Amino acid sequence: MKFVDKSLCIGCGACVSVAEKLFKFGEDGKAEVIKQPETEEELATYELAKGGCPVEAIQTQEEEMKMAA
C-alpha cells in the first residue's frame, strides 16, 4: 500500500504536480494518496513523484515495516 507520511510531508506539492491522479492536498495542506497505482504507467508516475519528494514522505507499507524491524 502506498501512502504519504503526514509527519514528514511539508506540503510542497511536488507529488501533486507530477501525479495529480494519484495525489491531492488534504484539508491539512499536506499531500495524500487518493488512488493506489494499478497500471504500469501509474506505478511509474508514482515512483517519479516518490523520487521527487524532498523529504521522502511518500512511502509504501512494506518500507515502513522494514524500518520498524
C-alpha positions as CSV (number, residue, x, y, z in Angstrom):
1,M,0.0,0.0,0.0
2,K,1.3,3.4,-0.9
3,F,0.9,6.4,1.4
4,V,2.2,9.8,2.4
5,D,3.7,10.0,5.9
6,K,2.0,13.2,7.1
7,S,4.6,13.7,9.9
8,L,7.2,14.2,7.2
9,C,5.2,15.9,4.4
10,I,5.9,19.7,4.1
11,G,3.1,20.3,1.5
12,C,5.5,21.4,-1.2
13,G,3.2,19.9,-3.9
14,A,5.9,18.1,-6.0
15,C,3.9,14.9,-5.9
16,V,0.6,16.5,-6.7
17,S,2.1,18.3,-9.7
18,V,3.7,15.1,-11.1
19,A,0.9,12.7,-10.4
20,E,-2.4,14.6,-9.9
21,K,-4.4,11.5,-10.5
22,L,-2.7,9.7,-7.6
23,F,-2.1,12.6,-5.1
24,K,-4.0,15.6,-3.8
25,F,-3.8,18.0,-0.9
26,G,-5.8,17.2,2.2
27,E,-7.5,19.7,4.4
28,D,-4.4,19.9,6.5
29,G,-2.4,21.2,3.4
30,K,-0.4,18.0,3.2
31,A,-0.4,15.5,0.3
32,E,-2.3,12.3,0.4
33,V,-2.7,9.3,-1.9
34,I,-6.1,9.3,-3.5
35,K,-5.6,6.3,-5.7
36,Q,-3.3,3.3,-5.5
37,P,-1.4,2.8,-8.7
38,E,-2.9,0.0,-10.7
39,T,-1.2,0.1,-14.1
40,E,2.5,0.2,-15.1
41,E,2.1,3.8,-16.2
42,E,0.5,4.8,-12.8
43,L,3.3,2.9,-11.0
44,A,5.9,4.7,-13.0
45,T,4.3,8.1,-12.3
46,Y,4.0,7.2,-8.6
47,E,7.8,6.3,-8.5
48,L,8.6,9.6,-10.2
49,A,6.6,11.5,-7.6
50,K,8.2,9.5,-4.8
51,G,11.7,10.2,-6.2
52,G,10.9,13.9,-6.4
53,C,9.7,14.2,-2.8
54,P,12.3,16.4,-1.0
55,V,11.6,14.9,2.4
56,E,10.9,11.3,1.4
57,A,7.4,11.4,2.8
58,I,6.0,9.1,0.0
59,Q,6.3,5.5,1.2
60,T,4.9,2.0,0.9
61,Q,3.6,-0.1,3.8
62,E,6.4,-2.6,3.1
63,E,9.1,0.0,3.5
64,E,7.6,1.2,6.8
65,M,7.5,-2.4,8.1
66,K,11.3,-2.8,7.2
67,M,12.2,0.4,9.1
68,A,10.3,-0.8,12.2
69,A,12.1,-4.1,12.3
